[in-house]
Amino acid sequence: MENVVQERKAALLIAWAILSVLAIFILLFPLVADKETVLRASPVCISKSQFNTECSFCGMTRAFIDITNGSFSAAWSLNKGSLFLYSLFLVNSILFLIFSVHRLFKILPVYSPDSPSSGRKNSLDNSRIFSTKT
């Protein structure tokens, strides 16, 4: 039973990592690319293109670009939920980066010139990387 719980925790961590990396990409892409490039790279809304009706995410891409550029009122007028979703992505990304750095420093071998092994451990124990025990 404990093994199943550990596997579920590991699966959730992997899913969170994938979604967090995607959120970080979504937040950073408008910073490095111009507005037209971002709009060309974004998918066209199926609801608007096929049924000529706006969905709840219509205008979100342009709103995220405006938020990245600091134009919050323009983002609010494009999509009322954009500020909330952008904030959610930003908080999640910050938490993920803090968690990742914490885990990285927890698994790295510590080098000490006074220690008997002198830090000569050449390989990391991969089970510690994917361990869900904190």
Secondary structure in CASP SS format (residue, H / E / C, confidence):
PFRMAT SS
TARGET T0000
AUTHOR 0000-0000-0000
METHOD secondary structure of the structure
MODEL  1
M C 1.00
E H 1.00
N H 1.00
V H 1.00
V H 1.00
Q H 1.00
E H 1.00
R H 1.00
K H 1.00
A H 1.00
A H 1.00
L H 1.00
L H 1.00
I H 1.00
A H 1.00
W H 1.00
A H 1.00
I H 1.00
L H 1.00
S H 1.00
V H 1.00
L H 1.00
A H 1.00
I H 1.00
F H 1.00
I H 1.00
L H 1.00
L H 1.00
F H 1.00
P H 1.00
L H 1.00
V H 1.00
A C 1.00
D C 1.00
K H 1.00
E H 1.00
T H 1.00
V H 1.00
L H 1.00
R H 1.00
A H 1.00
S C 1.00
P C 1.00
V C 1.00
C C 1.00
I H 1.00
S H 1.00
K H 1.00
S H 1.00
Q H 1.00
F H 1.00
N C 1.00
T C 1.00
E C 1.00
C C 1.00
S C 1.00
F C 1.00
C C 1.00
G C 1.00
M H 1.00
T H 1.00
R H 1.00
A H 1.00
F H 1.00
I H 1.00
D H 1.00
I H 1.00
T H 1.00
N C 1.00
G C 1.00
S C 1.00
F H 1.00
S H 1.00
A H 1.00
A H 1.00
W H 1.00
S H 1.00
L H 1.00
N C 1.00
K C 1.00
G C 1.00
S H 1.00
L H 1.00
F H 1.00
L H 1.00
Y H 1.00
S H 1.00
L H 1.00
F H 1.00
L H 1.00
V H 1.00
N H 1.00
S H 1.00
I H 1.00
L H 1.00
F H 1.00
L H 1.00
I H 1.00
F H 1.00
S H 1.00
V H 1.00
H H 1.00
R H 1.00
L H 1.00
F H 1.00
K H 1.00
I H 1.00
L C 1.00
P C 1.00
V C 1.00
Y C 1.00
S C 1.00
P C 1.00
D C 1.00
S C 1.00
P C 1.00
S C 1.00
S C 1.00
G C 1.00
R C 1.00
K C 1.00
N C 1.00
S C 1.00
L C 1.00
D C 1.00
N H 1.00
S H 1.00
R H 1.00
I H 1.00
F C 1.00
S C 1.00
T C 1.00
K C 1.00
T C 1.00
END
